[in-house]
Amino acid sequence: MSENNEIEAKILLSQQTYQALCADFKAKSSFNQTNYYFDTNNGLLQKNKISCRIRLFDDRAEQTLKVPHENPIQEKYHEATEINDALTLDEAKDLLASATKKQQVVFTGSVGIFIKQHFNCDCAFYLQTFSQTHRILANGPQDCELTFDDNHYPDQYEDFELEIENSDPHLIKNVLAKLKEKYHIVQTSANTNQAKTARAFSHRDRI
């Protein structure tokens, strides 16, 4: 189990800008992941601005809750508390086997504990949607890690995203300013701080 405060800038990019960034910054690692998103059928978590997912990698898995941070240290970037439990691939696949049959999923570990502590009800969680991501981690300006994501959704929609996650919001600001200037990135409300969860829900098919 781990719990950490996450501060990150998230910007949706054109495919051309995404490809330029990938070409200019050497990749430290590159991998695929699939994100499965859960909620009650009446959207209990969404109403409380919480996201719940099981994420599958090639060799491991994890279950995660992202909840609004109680005392954010800044307001410009996305900030949340991330509660995370490691899962084996077998554990995750067992949960997802039930979920894909439209059966209820019961979360245990720190994720299950949080849900029981904060919601005084017998919550029935079901798989709602998913996304698939090819992720590249690269070393950016001022030795700040950059994340480049190529995302696919159930309705075949594809988008491209830059994430800059760091505990220092001033570093995020400085690095983002350099990238915006060099790559002519224009931020708008439509392309800034758009959560993958929300995009997956807006581009979902019936599971």
Helices and strands as residue ranges (DSSP letters): E 2-13, H 15-24, E 27-39, H 44-47, E 51-56, E 61-68, E 78-87, H 89-99, H 109-118, E 126-139, G 141-143, E 145-152, E 158-165, H 169-183, H 196-202
